[in-house]
Amino acid sequence: MIETQITILVNRKTDIDIIKESIIDSEIQFPVYMIEYESYYQIRFESDYEEWELDDKILNCFPEYEFTDDLEKGRKEIRLIISRYQCELSTDGWGRRIQNPLDETKYLIKKSIKKTVEKTERFNPEIKILFNKDIKKYFINIVDGIDNSTGEKGFLLLDDFKTQNESNKADIFKDHLYKSPSEAFQYGYYKMQKAVNQDFAEHIALQKKKIRELHKIPRKIVRDFINSCNKSKTEEILKNLDQNVIFEKRINWQVSEKFEGIENFKNYIVSQNQDLCAKNFKIRSSWDIRLPIIEIGVKYYPTSADNDNSHVLQYRRISFELSNNKIISIKESL
């Protein structure tokens, strides 16, 4: 797996909410670290995908800006910087070394230049991390320290990233005495990732459990509809339909038949022209659920009366729209 390290510097602190929403819209499935400094935010995360779509979403928020990798002279502002880096030792899914690992930086500019004056930035020990749409707060706690063997003074990290530990009663990482708070802060970022990744794994597991529970009833409604169609049980087919249900049959993306209202749909499924019942549909394993829409694939063997190639497996896509646990729309695509 090729991991891409992505870093975003948000130089206007007022832009952070806009960038946060762009990240949420990108549905990134990894923890996203948001670190606040005195005059800018730094966002970091690692992904098994380059997340190029994120650049487009950012540009959509700033129509008067553009990304460039070549800064020109005379510009006044760099609004945002995004960098991508892949380790030279990265391998693809076959274990082969990748030929051109990413190492690029792009600048969001509008008549801007690089900052020429660098200074030590004060930082906020509170780190906000996006777990999908949820924001979790972590803390890098730094305390004064001393090397008893040399008398050298410096700074140490507390082994506590979940609370803003002002009592300093937590255990201390004794592996290194840092020369400055800034150095301790940078190393604290890496040390906290183990705790964050564990929490993120638990978060994902909980989200999957919630999604399974949320999808439980809609899945059953769809399964019951398909099973009832296979058995040609009219009343069971209609049981979970809204009174104003709309049914469309599409062939090559064109609507060939359309029935509005439960009575018209009932007349269709009991008619000789119906093409939905007694087909022995088998629901394929890949459900596409984006409530209120559920799309499934079904496979079946046509009857000899329907098709001379009755031994050839056929496929259809059926899309359902639900509201209040009732099907309000069915679209069948052949």
N, C-alpha and C positions, 0 to 999 in steps of 0.2 A: 504494500500500500504506500502511495506517495503522499506524504504529509506536506502541506503548504502552510508556512507561518505567515499570517497576515497581520500587519500593524497599520493602524490609522491614527494620525495625529490631527486632532481637531483644534485649529489655532484660534478660532472664535468660540469661546465657551458657550455662547448663546446658541450655537449650532448643534449642541449635543443631542437635544431631543429629536431634531430632524434626522440626524445620522442614526440614532437609536431606532427610530421607526423604519428607516431603510433597511437596517439589519433584521428587524423583526419580520418585515415583508419578505426578506430573502429566505426565511425559514431555515436558518443555519442550525444544524443538529449537533452543535458543540458549544461548550461554555464560552461566553464572550466577556472578556475582562474590560471594564471601563475604569481607568485610573485617572484621578483628578490631580493636576498640578496647579500651581498658582495662576498660570496664564493660558493653560491649554489642557485638553483631555487626550489621553492616550488609550486607544482601544486595541486589544490584542486577542487573537484566538488562532487555533490550529484547526485545519480542516483537511479531509482527504479529497477535497475538490478545490479548484482555484477560486470559486465564487465570483466569476467575472460579472455575473448579473448584478452584483452589488454596485459596481462602478456605474452601470446605467441608471440604477435607482437613485444614486447620489446625484448624478448629472441632471436627472429629471427635477430634483429639488432646487437646483441652481442653474437655471437656463442661461444666465449671462456668464457662466464660467465654463471652462474646458480643462481636460486633463492634458498634461504635457510631461514628457520625460527630459525635456531640454529647456532649462530656464534661460530666458533672454535677459539682457541688461535693461535697466530702467524700469523694472516692474516694482510695484509697491507692496504687494501682499501675496502670501501663499495662504489660502484659506484652509486647505486640507492637504495632507500628504498620505498616500496609501502605498504600502510596500508589500511585496510578496517574495518569499524566500523558500527554496527547497534545498535540502542538504545534498551535497554532491554525491553522497553515498546512497541516495534514495534508489529504490528498485521498483520496477513495475510489478504487476500481478504475476508475472512469470519468473520473478527473481532476477531479472536483467537490469543492469545499471542504466538509469535514464540518461539520454544523450545530452540534453540541454536543460539542466535544472534551472528553475526560475530564480532570478535575483534581480528584481526590478523595483523602481520607485517612480511613482507618478505624482504630479503636483496639480492641485486644483487652483487655477490662477485666473486673475483678471487684473492685468497691468500690475504684476507683482514681482518681487525679487525675494531671494532668500534672506532670512534674517542674518545680518552680519555681526551682530553683537550677541554673544552667548553668555549666559550667566547661570549660576546654580539656581535651579527652580525649587521653591518650597513645594511640598506635596501634601495631599490629603491622605492620611493613613486609611481612610475608608475606601474600599474598592467595591464598586457596583458591578455586578456580573449578571449578564442576561442568561437566564435559563429559559430558552424559547421566549415567551412573552413576559415571563416573571423576572423581576429584579431581586437578586439576592445580595446581601451586604456582607462583606468580609473585611477584616482589618489586619494591617501589618503593624504589629506592636514592637517598637524599638525602645531599648533601655540602655543606659550607660553601663559600660563594662570595663574591666581591667585585666590585663594579663599578669597574674600574680608572680610569674617567674621573671618578668622583665620590667614590670611596673608600667608598661605601655597602656595608655587609656584609649578607649574606642567605644564601639557600640555593639550590642547583641540583639538577637531576635528572640521574642517570646514564642514558645510553642503553643500559640493560641491564635487562630485566625477567625474564630467565630464571634468574638466579642471585642469591644474596645476596652482592653484590659488596663485600667488606670491603677489598679492595686499592685500590678507587677507580681502577682502571686503564682502565675503559671510557670511551668518548667521553661528553662532557657536552652536554646540551641547552643551548645558549647563547642561546635566544630570550627567556628571562625570568629575572630574579633575584627569588626569592620572599622575602617578608618573614618568614615563619615556616615551621617544618617542617610545620605543619598545612596551610598554603596549598599548599606544594609537594606534599604527599601527595594533596590533592584533585586538583590538576592532573595528577599522575602517574597517577592512576586513568584519566583520559581519554586520556592519551598511550599507555598500555599497551594500549588496546583494539585498536589496529591489529595488534599482535603476537598478541594473544589471538584475534582474529577469523581471522587467517591460520591459526593453529594449530587453531582449531575447524573450519575448512573442511577441513583435512587430516584431522582426526579423523573427521569425518562421512564423508569419502571412504573412509577405511580401514574404518569400521564397515560401510558399504554393501558394500564388497568382501568383508568377513568374512561378512556376512549372505547375500550371493549364493552364497558358497562353502558356507555352512551349509545353504542351501535347495536346493542343486544336486541332491543325491540324492533328497530327498523330492519335489521337482518331477518328476524323472524317473520315480519310482515311480507317481505319479498319472497322468502322461501315458501311461505304458505300460499302466496299467489301462484308461484310456479308449480308447486305440487298440485294445487287445485286445478290449474290449467291442464296438467298432464292427465288428471283423473276426470276432466270434463264435468266437474261439480260446479254448476253455475252459481248457486247461492254462496258457496265457499269462495269462489272467485270474487264475487261482489262484496263480500263481508267487510273488507278493509278499504273499500273505495269511497272517495268523497262523492257526494251527489253530483257535483259539477266536474267530475273527472274528465280529462281530455286524453284520448288515445290517438296516436299518430303511427302510421306504418310508413317507413321510408325505404326506398330502393335507390341505391346509388345517390344518397343524400337528398333525393327529391321525395316530397310527400306524395304517396300514392293513395292513401286512405286516411280519413280523419273523422273521428266521432266525438261529439261533445255531449256530456251528460251521461249519467249512469244507465238510463233507459236505452239510449242509443247504443251504448257499448254492450249492454246486455243483448240487444237485438242482433248485434254483430256476432257475438260469440256463440249464439245458438243457431246462426244461419249456416247454410251450406258453404258460403264463401269464406267463412272464418279460417284464419291460418295461425291460430294461437293455441288451440286446445288439442289434446290427444297426440302431442308431438314427442312425448317422453323426453323433455328437455333435461339435460344435466348441467347444473350450474358449475362453471369453471372456477378454479381456486382463486383467481385474481379478481377480487372485488375492488371497485374504485368508489370509496365512500367519502363524499364531501357534502355532508348534510347541509341542506335538505335533499341533496341529490345522491342517489345510489345508482351506479352503473355496473351491470354484470355482463359477462359473456356466457352464452349457453351453447351447447353442442348437442347434436341429435342426428339420427339417421332418418331421412325422409321415407315415407311409406311408398310403396311401388305405385300407388295411384297418383301420388304427387310428383314423382320423379322417376324417370327410367334408371337413374343412377342411385337407386335406393341403398346401395352398399357403400356409398361415398359419404363420409362424415361431413355434416354441414355446421356452420357457425352463424350466430346472430349476436347482436348487442342490444340490450334492453336497458333503457334508462328510466328510473322512477324518481318522481319528486313527491316528497311527503310533507304534510302539515298536520300537526296535532295527531300523529299516528294514523293518518289516513293518506292514501295515495291520491294525489290530485292531478298527476300527469304520468302518462306512460308513453315512451317513444321507442318503437321497435325498428332496428336498422338491419337490413339484409345486405 
